Amino acid sequence: MSLDPNSPLAPLPDIGVAWPDLATSPMDPAATVAAVDANAESRYAWRIDGIDGINDALLRQRFAQLSTLDANDHQAANAAQLDRRAREDADLLNSLLRAEGYYDANVVTRVEPGAKPMVVLSATPGTLYKFKGVTIDGIAAAGDKAPGLTTAFGVKPEDPVNSDAIVAGQAKLTTQIGREGFPFAKVGDPAIVVDHATRTATLDLSVQPGGARKFGQVVALPGNRVFGADHVAEIARFSPGDLYDATKLDDLRRALIQTSLVSAVDLKPVQGATPDTVDIAVRLDRAPPHTVAGELGYGTGEGARAELSWTHRNLFPPEGALTLRGVLGTQEQLGSVVFRRNNFKARDRVLTLQASAAHTNRDAYDAKTYSLAGTLERQTNIFFQKTWTWSVGAELLASDEQDVILSTGAPRRRTFFIGALPTSLNYDGSDDLLNPTRGFRLGGRVSPEVSLQGSVFGYARTQFDGSVYQPFGDRVVLAARTRLGTIVGAPRDQVAPSRRFYAGGGASVRGYGYQSIGPRDPNNDPIGGRSLTEFSIEARVRVLGSFGIVPFLDAGNIYTSPLPKFTGLQYGTGIGVRYYSNFGPIRLDVGTPINPQPGDSRIAVYVSLGQAF
């Protein structure tokens, strides 16, 4: 029998099977992609079906980060490209589902044709596998710490076989065993055996605690070129005999980097002098020790101001810095030499010695001042904000100052020799050093002073500050503050003009010029006073991204009486703009006085870093 190759094919025999139409019903998932015109390119969309019952945002986040379809859906693609991307994402989704514990997961793809093709990943997760048994071999060697370490690992029978939970548990166990005094502990990798027949798994983890230890000494490794082991021990928050805690080594590492003198830190536990102790070996790599800094600012009543400083941060090891500082402004000029030793005998304790010469020209006075000062203080910083801070100090000043005789307005110049012992104590219960959004702060400062101007007399300057911060939703913070001050022991006219209280300005009552509030002399210049009252309230409102607006109302006054009053307050109001940068808010405030005194400007502008309070 001969066959004609050009004759049409006979129809398929009818054997009770519905033969698929290859044009519309492909045999494999990728064939659907071929149903799209192979050469045509168009924008496409995509979606995932079948995983709505899996309540894990991390799975969707990871898929979005790694998805080929998602990364390229803004570009046109042809059928072959859609096929490849769909297959890659199907493999990705399958792997992510297995990591969640869906070991029987299956993902198929299809394309729904149209002007904008829709790529669909259809997932069938299947049964969620769970742990039948969890064993931590060797944990019993930790003694009475074993139950807590087991709890720290967290993974237990009947938990899903979730890789994230296992990795997190391993990390928590490693951290906790270090906290519990085991410096040489070893935590192995988990071994997981999956049983597809029962849809369960077993987990086995090996732990070698290695014995608990106490802190011994801090010792220097060869190559340490910054400062010695004794200073590292002063910075550390642990002492010999304390139970070993690995998190305290992490804290010490951060503190050493924050000195800005260290570029790299190598801290490692080594066997101590006795079997139950562990020494901490340290090696520090040096960072560049010099810093040059500059600052520009402007305030109504204060004028323009530029500051430049040069610092060698480790000229006198350990951490003995020398700073040369200069200020040039329209109303202020200053030159100073500052010695500063950070971490002086304890963590975050700072010793400062300073010699300076300054000329200050204010409406209230003109002063040429030479001073020697020393301060020992416990400081807070943005890396470790402290609840309690304090300072004690001593000052010696010689100040040639010009003001006026109040009764006549005639100018006069007097020279004051002053000795002072300023002391402060502060409590910070806020949540952020530069941009607080909740909590409160309290602070007090007392400075007993002795003055020689014709005769010797004494007095005490005292100031109290308080502020509170209350959030309303995610975008609004209501902030308020008060300041009260008093000078007792001497009449106002005996106290040097530069040592009196003044009010007005960007850190005081906004809307008024610097130091312009309060009683005035016959020339309409402020004379300062012996007591101070200030209040401020403002709403810090985030509006667009990193920008915010701040409407504010301030009030305050200066009094010649020794005790502050609440009468005759001067009010200022206005609005500010904030730009919330990575290093803190940048502030621009524009204010106006509500009840100005004669000669007050109608507008005052203030620019600075940080909130007003």
Disulfide bonds with the S-S distance in Angstrom:
none
